[in-house]
Amino acid sequence: MARVRHDDGAGRSKAAAAEPSPVRSVVRASEEGAAEEPSLRPRTMDEYIGQTALKRKLRVFVDAAKQRSEPLDHVLLHGPPGLGKTTMAQILANEMGVRIHITSGPAVEHKGVLAGHLTALESGDVLFIDEIHRLPPIVEESLYSAMEDGRIDLPVGEGTRARTMPFALAPFTLVGATTRTALLGAPLRERFQIVEGLEYYADSELAAIVQRTARILGFSATDAGAAEIGRRSRGTPRIANRLTRRVRDFTQVRGRDAIDRADAEYGLGELGIDPEGLDAIDRRVLVAIVDLFDGGPVGIDALAATLSEPRDTLEDVYEPFLLQRGFLVRTPRGRQVTRKALAHLGREVPPGGGQGELPL
Ligand code: ADP
């Protein structure tokens, strides 16, 4: 079983309680997942719902590495937040039977922090760097020799006698996670031998995740109730878990012990999640494009400024979902709403000409 080490944010890695449940010690303080009971996190490939093609490939790579008694090659996982990159990194360590050390790009502030992590690795260990695109450039550069040659240059001596000494590292696997590979420079990207993307989940997979989560929380959901929550979860397990938790609250307070479709519809309505799964910010994005930019096209910076939302959040979280569901299209001149978006907002859809050139 994998053991987990977690970066305390100051760059120090501390051993966390390991057995019998390795994932229990993982804490992600910087995001909503922090409030999530760790037991919701799948621990094995079998418990991990969906991403079938990805799992099939990774299983082969894990088996092949184990047969050769070698560490797994370096893995880059990319995809929108909440799709299960961290979870998969832990599963990889688990399946390889090694420890995982967890940190993130912004936490590795300088080369010394990286050196601390790398030199703490034992043979075969996994080093997981979340948001790897946010590593400072100088830190990223020292990662190259670690990934390629299994060595890092450590500073020794002081003043005029200061120099660097190569330090041989134990063979290890780097698992990096990023929301978009485009954010990563080619030199780093090319040093990963395995580069895989995670896809948004199908509604049926999310329904299964809702059922599993409800069960772990000691509650239950009917098939129709789980399907309704799954369908409105933006293709994202983290959101499915959060909505399940909140809908459970509404259902429980209404004196009921299982979430059926009516409970799900009621709870989701109270939470402001509409029947297409759009939340208040999704709708603000679409309304702003329609009302302030005449339906688009509009550049992402203008949109971010208008909405007072960080550009990154719009690009990583909102835009991919709205694009995937056909509410938005990207044109060379910017983002444009579709007829489907106008219809959803209850706005008039022009019959043709002018705004009628709207896509779809
Ligand atoms: P990411 O690292 O991509 O932001 P995480 O790995 O933190 O996403 O996943 C968010 C949460 O969603 C996890 O804590 C886990 O409970 C749940 N989750 C993710 N992927 C799956 C899956 N395939 N099956 C079931 N639950 C999942």
Residues whose N, C-alpha, C, O or C-beta is under 5 A from the ligand:
A	BS01	ADP	L40 R41 P42 E47 Y48 I49 G50 P80 P81 G82 L83 G84 K85 T86 T87 M88 I209 P237 R238
